[in-house]
Amino acid sequence: MNKITNHMPTAELQALDAAHHMHPFTDNSALARKGARIMTSGKGVWLTDSEGHKIIDGMAGLWCVNIGYGRTELGDVAKAQMDQLAYYNTFFQTSHVPAIALAAKIAEVAPEGMNHVFFAGSGSEANDTNIRMVRRYWDILGQPEKRIIIARVNGYHGSTMGGGSLGGMSGIHAHGGKIAGIVHIGEPNWWDQGGQMTPEAFGLMRAQELEKMILNLGVENVAAFIGEPVQGAGGVIIPPSTYWPEIQRICDHYGILLIADEVITGFGRTGNWFGSQTFGIKPDIMTIAKGLSSGYQPIGGSIVSDRVAEVLGSKGDFNHGYTYSGHPVAAAVALENIRIMQEEKIVEHVRDVANPYLDKKWQGLTDHPLVGEAKLVGLMGSIALTPDKASRARFAGEQGTVGYRCRERCFANDLIMRHVGDRMIISPPLVITPDEIDVLIERAWKSLDECYAGLKADGLLKSA
Ligand code: PXG
């Protein structure tokens, strides 16, 4: 078989990239001046770039390569499926084995009562599906005015017009606007916004914003609430323990649908198959993508409860679907990914081995002068950088400057640890071993030290 080689020097690849390739969420002219880092191969938790650096991937790609890189079984399955039936659709009363088998397997690992899957090509598409699905649900029940979806500031649900509108990121809304019928309440980010309140009191207050919003809008106009069990792109914001129980109570009390966006938290990330199980949430719909195939193929979907599926199926067609809904190759690969997760007990590894081992070391980072809090659930974690731990101060100057500088040090030390504002985040492949966790932590300390020294030298250790 042909192997994909570096057929050009890095500089030439970078020049072609700059000339022709528009990167997502990127200042493309700034990147053109700097040149993109070009990844060429991966194995386990390790990436190699075109310059031969061996990088530890603390982000599992983009929160997705949960079983790690280089599992050739997935490629074997993809080839076999392409050879046998490369494509067929699932419209017009047809189906095929991979979509059937994957839907049944997802129902097996999903929480009780969540037995139906609508496939999409990505998390964004799946959330667009959800918008149409919850509105259609109420329509069938004779309440077509129930259309508004309540979401959260700094939530992330994708970047299609629907997904971007559900998300609460002002930068995305600023580029192209948002669709009607979606409103946002505050996020449960105690470190940044909790003031003098305890985390528990703050969590409760933020959850109760949902009740206020429902009453404000009129429950007769509200279709659903959507939230990530743990905000990922928003900075790995793990909510206070009071938050989700109160959200659940409010959704139950007012009878509005609860959508848990599990695109990141699904498939083992939090130490259970789904984040909803970790946080005791009983959703009506769960959005999935990323870890469903460990990123080996683009695939997403909505796991739908029996109750919602029954209503949706009770009144003719549901006018929605994508050419690639349940794509056979993607479905076969996702199925193989779940087989590996089950056989190798990867969720158990997260819960019993990797999380406890990392947690101790992660908490240890709070001994560093720059680190205020360290939060971890399963294998998704964050640290808050601050010039003053006691007051949880922000840095003077533009938010994210310090986080960016820290990320640059990480990159220089062959560690991928991202920043969101001045929080540093990790979400490594779920197969990470204790030895590899040691390397990750060692490189994180080194990067934090270098960042701290740089801030000191440049006089930037000042509170806002
Ligand atoms: N929901 C959640 C919770 C996500 O994290 C999506 C939906 C959208 O999925 P697709 O497959 O359409 O990208 C996501 C995706 C970041 C970052 O900067 C995070 C995502 C995507 C791109 C960047 O952390 N998450």
Residues whose N, C-alpha, C, O or C-beta is under 5 A from the ligand:
A	BS01	PXG	S122 G123 S124 E125 Y156 H157 G158 E228 G232 A233 D261 V263 I264 A289
